[in-house]
Structures are given as C-alpha cells and as structure tokens.
C-alpha cells in the first residue's frame, strides 16, 4: 500500500520477537488472524483522525513497531489493485460499535464519548482495562504518545472511538489490566491500532465510496478506484499503521519471511500454490486471504466469510426467531458474554447506552475484528444485527455484487446508519437468527445514535453484556489463575470457567461422545440458525462458513503439491522459533492471549495449546504435520481444531458444534485414529529442507497447533486427561518408555487426550464419538508409516529395560528394537563368474575322478613275488650290465674291430680345424677347460688334439680352467705334449671361478694372476710377456661340458671383443651350442668323441688316435644299447603292454 | 626415515648404479666405462672368493660337529682329513719343509698332483662311466611303446643312437647318419633354440627388474 514501506518495515521487523517473526512466515497463522490482519489493513482509517485517514497507495501504514513479525508478514503486499483499495466505507455497525465504546461507561457522558471519537480518544485508548490482547490495540498508540504529543495525537486518531471509550472506561474501572502493555502481543497491538483506525475511516467513509463496504473489502469491489476522502497526513497514518499493514505494502522487506517475499515476487517459481493461486487474479504475490478479499463477489470473499454469507442466505431465512430460545442454544461462552441482561433484553437489542455498557471492550474490538478478520460468527452476528435493524432496501447492485453477503449486510448497516439514500438491506437480513435480529432491532431503535454519536448500538446486546460483566466484575474469576485469567479475553475466560464449574453445556456436549447423527431433538435448545445449519445437507456437518472453506479450498487449490518450500520452511521455522520462545521469550513478550489460554499450566509463559505440545517434536516434524494435514485435506477441509478435537462431552452442546463434529468425523475419518498433527509430529521427522506438498486449503492456513491442540484442550479438559489411560495412547506410543524418553509427559497426556479412537481404557464410557478408524480411512501418511507400526511393541509385550533405547527418530524411547545390521556382518557378494564351457572329455574325466574319490580306499596289498621272480628281475639287469661289459671288452680286444667304425667328417669339425689351423705361428690362443674328470673320456681327446695342434703350429697356449680339475688336465696335457709344465708356448693360469664377473676380470687383465705351476708371475713368463691384454690373444678355445659357460664366452666376450671362439663340447650339450655355430657366433665346433676323432683325422700329422679308438668302443656300446631298446620294446609287446 | 629404510635406499642406489655402469660399458665403447666395469668385477670376484672361503669353513664346521656328536663319524673324518691334507699341502710353503720334501708342497707339489691325478680324476670318470649302465637299464624299462608319441620317441632314439655310430657300412648307413643329423639340426635345434630364447628373455627381464629396482635381492625385500 505504501511505497515507503521498506524503511518502516525494516524497523518494525527488527523490533519484533523472533518467534513471532517466524510465526509470521508460518502458515499456521489462523485464518481469522490472517483475515484480521488483512482486513485491518484494508479498513479505512478514521476520518476524524489524520492517522486514521485512508492511506494512499505507497503510503506506509501505521508503524507498529511492536507488531509481531508473523503478523506483519501476513501483510503481504497486495497487488496494485489492492494497494488502491483504500478504506472508504465503514459499516454502520462498526460506527455504532465505535461510538458505543466511546461512550463513557462510568461517569462519562455520551458527549465525552463522542468527543472521544476525536483526537482525545486515544489518550484513553491505552486503557489498561482492556484485555491484554486488545490492549495491544492501544499499545502502539501509547508508545507513540509517550514520544510526542503529535505522535500521541496520531495514535489517538488511529483508534476508533468505540474502542477509545471502552478502553477509557475500562482503564478507569479495571486497573487490573494495567500491565497489559507489556503483555499485549505486538501483533495485536498493531492490529488493534490499525483496526480501529481503519474502522473509523470506514465509518466516516463518504457514501459515494463504496458505501457500506469496509475498506478492507474495497479490494473486492471492482469499481473501487477512488482514494479515500480523509486527508490525514500520510506520515501519521504511516506511523499509526501497524507493522503488518506496513508490511502489506512492503513485501520485499528484508525482515520479511520467505513466504512473504515470495508472495511479493510476481510469478515467483517457488511460490506456494495457495500463494500463486491467490496472486493470479490480482497480483501474484498476494496471499490468498488478500486475493480473496480483493476479488469481487464470493470469489473475493474468504471462504469463511463466504460460508457465513451463504449460510445466512440459504439456511436462515427466518431471522425472527426469539433470542430467548437462542440462548439455550448458545454456547456458554456466548452466554457468558450475553449474560443475564442480554438474555432478558433479547431479542430487543439494548439501547445504545445500555449496549455500550454491556459491551466489553474486547468484544468491541471483536466487532471490529469482524471486519478485520474476526471469527465468522461474530461477523455474522454483526451483519444480522444491522440488517435486522434496517428495513430492506434496494441494495445497490454494484455493492451487492462487490460484497459478500455477510458484508453486504455490513454495508447495509452502514448505509442505514449513515444517512444515505442507498441504504442497503440485503435479503440476508431476514435470515438472521432471532437473537441476532434483536441486535439489529436494537440498532434500529436508535439509528441516529448509531450513526452520529454512538456506535455502541451496533454492538449486540449479548456482547454488551459481556462487556458489562467485565466492567462490573473486573476480576470475575478467582485470583488464583489471576494474572493469566485476568489477562485473558472474556471469551476465553468463559471457556475455561465452565470446565472448572463443571463444564458448560456446550463444552460438556463436546466432551461427551455423541453419535454423528444426533437426534433432532438435541437441537431443541439451539438457536434456529444453528438448527438450520444442522438440517442442511451440503454442509450438514459443518456450518456454512466452514463448509465453504472446505469447498473453496478444494476448488482453489487443485494442486496442493506446488507449495513453495519457502512457505514450509517458514512455517517450520516458526515452529522452531516457537519452541525456542518457550525458553527464551519472556512472558512479557508473549502474547497475552497465548499466555492466558495457557491457564495454570506449569509453563505459564506458554499457552495451553502449546503446553501439551512437545515443541521439540513440533519443530522437528512440522513438515510432516503439514503433509498429514494435506493428506487429510480431501476428507477434511475443516480446521483441525474443529475436526480433531476431543469427543463431545455433553449432549447439550449446540448442534452446530455437534454437527461440526459429526461432519468432521465423516470427513476426517482417515485422521481420526489419532491426532494427526500429534502423531506426525512425533512419528516421522521429516527433513526440514524437504519440500512437502502444501496444504492448499485456506482453512488449512490455520496452523495445526492452533487447529487441533487448542480445541483438544478445550474439548477434553483435564477430566479427560485424567481419565485417559495409557491404552489411549496411540499405538506408536504404546511401547515407548516414557520415563526415559525425551517425550514430554504433558505432551503425551495431550496426545492421549486428543486421541479419539485408540483409547481402550478409561475413556468415557459414552458412545464413542468416532468410529474406530478403518484401514482405508487411515491417512496416507499413517499408511506410509506402517513399517513403524510393525516395529511397534505390542501391548503387553514386556519391555526389556536392559536393552538400549532408541535415542532419536520416531522410535525414540522404544526398547527392544532390532538394531541395524552391522556392516561387518554383511559379507561381500561374490561376483558372478560364468562357468566356461568344459569339454566333454574333461567332464568325463571329472566324473571319473569323482567316482574314484567316492570309492573306498583300497587296502595296501603287499606285492609278494616268488624268490625266483626276484632273482630273474635282478638277473636281467645284471645280464644287461654284463652284456655291456662284454661288448666293450670284445670291441677293445677283438682284432679289426675298429675297421667297422670310422671317424665321421663333420662340417663343424672342419670349421674348427680350419679356425685353429688359421692361427698364425707365434700367435696365442686361450684354452679354457671347463669340464671335470667325468667328461674326461669324451672331451680330453679333443683337448689333447687341440693342444697338440696348437703346439704343432707354434701357437702359444694360455690355459685357464673353470674347474679345479681342469688345471691338472691341462697341466698333464702340457707335460704330455712337451715334456714340461710351462714354456714358451704354454702358460697355465690356473683356476678361474666360473662366473661372468670373473670372466670379465680375466678378460680385463689376463695375466694378472698367479700361475699354479712354474712362474709365480705369469706376466714374467715367456708367453706372458707376449700378452699385454686380452687383445693379444688370437683365439678362444673352450672345451666345455657346460652350455652356460660356453654362452658366457659367446655372449660376454665374443660380442665385445674381436676374437674368434671355437668350442669343443660334449655330445649332450651339442644341440644347445649348434645354434651359435649356425649363427657363426662360434667358428668351429667339436661334438663329442666323434668330433674329436674327426679332428684327429684332420691333424693326421700329429698321429693321434685316442679319439678314434674310443669311438669304436663307444660304437659297440651304442649298438648294444639299441639292441636292448629293441628287445625291450618287443618284450613289452609280447607281454601285452602290462 | 628410519635407518633400515635408509639402508635399503643405499643398497638400491649401489645396485642400480653398478648395473647401469656395467650395462653401459657393453653398449658404449668407452675405456672409462670398461675400467669402471673392471673395478666392479674385481670387487665381485673378491666377494665370491670370500664367500667360497666362508662356505669351506661352514662345511668343516658341520662335519666337525658331526664328529663331535658321533654322527657319521667316518665320512666326516674322511672329509675333514682330505680337506686338511690337500689344504695344508697346497698352502704349506716349500721353504718351510725339509730339503727332501719341497716337491711335496704347494699347488704343484706331488701331494696335490697325486690326489688329483690318482684319486679325484679316476673316481669322477668312473662315476660318470657308470651312466652307461644306467642308461642301458633305463632303455630297457623306459622305452616302451604305449602310444604313438612313445613310438615316435622310440624310433627317434633308435635312429639317433644308430646314427651316432659311424659304421663304415656304405651309403645305407650314411642315410641313418643323415637322419640323425636332421633330427639334431632341425627338431632338436628348434627345441634348443626355444629354450635358449626363453632363457635370454628371462635374463633380460630379470636384469630390467633389477635395474628398475623392482627386485632387490640385495635386500631382505623381494
């Protein structure tokens, strides 16, 4: 509404307590409070006060710094259209109320009261006699007044006259409520101011501006475009405006909760459905209650307002029912307000003064709150009172179209009260109940007073009685509850008193279970309009305003899941903060009405409805609660406080309450097994940041904590609490060890009290109000928690006290639960490995192997052979040995045996010979002996032939041996060849360890060692002097029976030095050396004895025949071996392969 | 860093540097590298000789313990006696002996020559010659034809044996010799080359693992 809003709003928000600030964002704000704030924001300011003059768009509202944030946040910035909806008209009844309040209650004259409507009114407006929650109306004005007179004047002007009067009177007569300033919640303070100011504005609204339409409804009138005529300074109006009004126009305030910010943001993606839907027609950032107000006709009317209007029109065609008869049907709290005087004077409405006297201030404000968001029933009361007070008139079609029915009645009143040709009298007027009609009559009787001087007449008589009682008995209740009750509004006090006294009828009726289909006779004591409500079918279980809430909620919120997370988080934060507020916020900061509602609970700083609630649970499971509420929304659009409250305790309860309960039972059957919000609060904590489908219904804007617990508390009372046994606990609480759990005992009691169906023990014996929940009726959320149900300890199951208790989660406090599977106990799952296809043969062998394994082990059988067989077996071996000996001996001694064997001519041998033969004289050859005496017969002939050949060619021989025996072999050969151990051509260097390192060492310095024979210093020998290094050697001749050592020479030396290598090897390693020969890595190769024989043949000049002779013997032995092999094979075949 | 780890690092550095130097000396024709290689090889020979000496002492210790314990006393005494005789005769300086016995001492003394010439050499030669008898007996028992493979093996053995007998029987026998040569040159050499290639590859891999420090036989780590 104002453009200067952000600045003011920041200050306002900063001054607000956190828990209220959080609550502002919470969606749990009751509808009636929301509407109260909205309507208050839209009610035009009083014309008489500059501060009350209607604010122009962009003008800040009253700077109610004390206003609670949540209430301020509720003041979502309306659309531009709404911003232009300035207060233009005030219903007459409002004016009457204001005047009535201004009328001096004790000693004050009507003139004073009339003057009180002026600037002086608000000097008294901070009267302490007001109930705390209403005192806040004047609190802000008081605060401002203390600052300066101008501010005081502005504050005074921001309060309606009627409230001024009431407050003044009460302030004089009831100083008990003096400390109310501190106790008054800020939000109410701001509300009151705003309400008053704007009501006054409405009252003095010129008729041309939406005559009879309150300013807060002006937004609903499409034709309203004009600015209010009141010309109060804008600043004053801004200052006098409560915060929530300021925030209405300041949706982007920094302190505003998320949902407010989101609301203010057009087309915000995260906006909740209810916000989005509301904002569609006008501004996307406008909340529902703002949008609905701004919408024309029934669409713009809030559901609860529309319901009232509908009900009035459709169900109460006979307004003339006697108020005396209505009294019996009225609830006691209403009766308490009406009092005996009201009952007596009914249906005639009290005169203006009388009514004013009877009018309690808080009700006076309630009347204001009607336009501002008061409960519907109050609105309807006022409507009817006024409509009955005036003759039916042709309502302006524009007005009729722009206003909801009940507001049309208000406008009609205004029209009649304010001299105006177009006084509207809606048809609803005739539908008002008698007792309300009386109110109207009272107004009719003194219309001038209502119109011009006192608005008190507009106040219903019963309300006036209430007020009167308050005045006459400032402390009607014993002081024991004292401050709390004293601070309570009367209507709350009236609620509590019956319980103490034995319960009022209607409360008793609530407590006593009644069948949903109550006999018609029960409605005998009800007022007609209540009876009519009962008889209706569509809203048969609910009053219309509730039914319409349901209907409209369903219609307007087809997509409940699109709620923005911000709204939820704001709600949850609100609850969290609320829980914190229990500890942090001092009582003085708490709203009085909350405090007083709390009665004599231990937590006096917390209202009762919060006392029974485990705030921790509430804070934790707020999202779940919302989910439950949403799940049950289809069946129950009524507020939970009406739907889920306890069983009726008394049949004398008014029918409308019974019907409400009955209808609620049918509709909310799924949730009746337990108080949904309580169950959900404690059952499944939901991550707070998790988005949950939002409650789409405007009726659900009532927070659960306001809907359910409060009503439960009212309905059940302490008697029920006392009678509830543990069996009445929800099943999920049965197995809990409450002693050790963190669950608050009070909270559990509340749960037991609120539990309508599961109780099996001490619940009142009366017919259960609700049928046991069917399985299908279980809410979805409860169904999803079935797994928890399964885990729940059965009734009677002994609880193992020693077993550890759950410390967190929904199962907190339960014992004997199965713990999580230890991670170590989970064996890794084996990987699937496909079995490769196995050949059939393998399979057959595998089967055979299995069969063998399956067979029993055979006992070892001793093989017994005849002695003859053993002799023959050993004899055959000996025969073979003997044959070999005979053959070799025969070959050695038989003449011409060698003629059959001749030395072969082999290429390797020839190459070897050629290589050695190619050595020039005086050259030096390295002879490496690498064999032991075991190979002496095979290799020594080669060595001898080589030595003789070298010596024959005058090639020096430097001998080195890889075996110790080789040194001796060489030395023998030297002696055998030359007759000396050393000489000019011979040098025996001795033993060289067979290792590549030693080989390299030798190659590095061939003559560095000591000689074994002869010279100590090889370098000093004749041959040694010729050898300066390895390069001085011309040929390497290896005689070896070890292939590895030959490879060393070939690989380590032959590749590094330009030197030829020839080898004489045994026949056994010949195949491994031949490749090197084939690769020309060695230049010649003597293979075994045959090679030596062939080499001897080459060196015929040396006349050696050692190899040749041995070769003949070897040939005969090999012939014998072949013969044995053949005989063995034949014998094997002959024996049949055994 | 503890001392053990530091010790391992030092050993690794020494081993790798030594291997790299020796390897490069084969790849690069450098006198300095070869000189360094020679130094390293000499150190290796000394170490190996010392290891051999330690091994001899260990053998003496073991057999001495057996003599003292009375276990296999005779054989242990023979071993210890033979070792003492050869070692003393070989190391005993000729100057310390009387003039008539200088030829008996030293590596080229009569004692050493006798032991080698008339004991060790005939014994070893005799033991190896017995292989002929063992082979004959094995041929009788082993070369039994159970399958085609055994038949092929049997035939191959017969042909190689016959071909190794260089009988002067003309061209027919020469055919047998040629078959023998083919067997040795083609299938046998193929198998031998395969084995050699495997050995070489294994040697290369082992050398690389040593050079890269993957294997550390010089430490207690694998």
Interface residues (C-beta under 8 A of the other chain):
Chain A: X876 X877 X880 X881 X884 X899 X900 X901 X902 X903 X904 X932 X933 X934 X935 X936 X937 X964 X965 X968 X969 X971 X972 X981 X990 X993 X995 X997 X998 X1000 X1001 X1004 X1005 X1012 X1013 X1014 X1047 X1055 X1056 X1067 X1070 X1071 X1072 X1074 X1075 X1078 X1090 X1111 X1114 X1115 X1117 X1118 X1119 X1120 X1121 X1122 X1124 X1125 X1126 X1127 X1128 X1129 X1132 X1133 X1137
Chain B: X26 X34 X37 X38 X41 X42 X44 X45 X48 X49 X52 X107 X108 X113 X116 X117 X120 X121 X122 X123 X124 X125 X127 X128 X129 X132 X133 X135 X136 X137 X139 X140 X141 X143 X144 X145 X146 X154 X157 X158 X161 X162 X164 X165 X166 X167 X168 X169 X177 X184 X185 X188 X189 X191 X192 X193 X195 X196
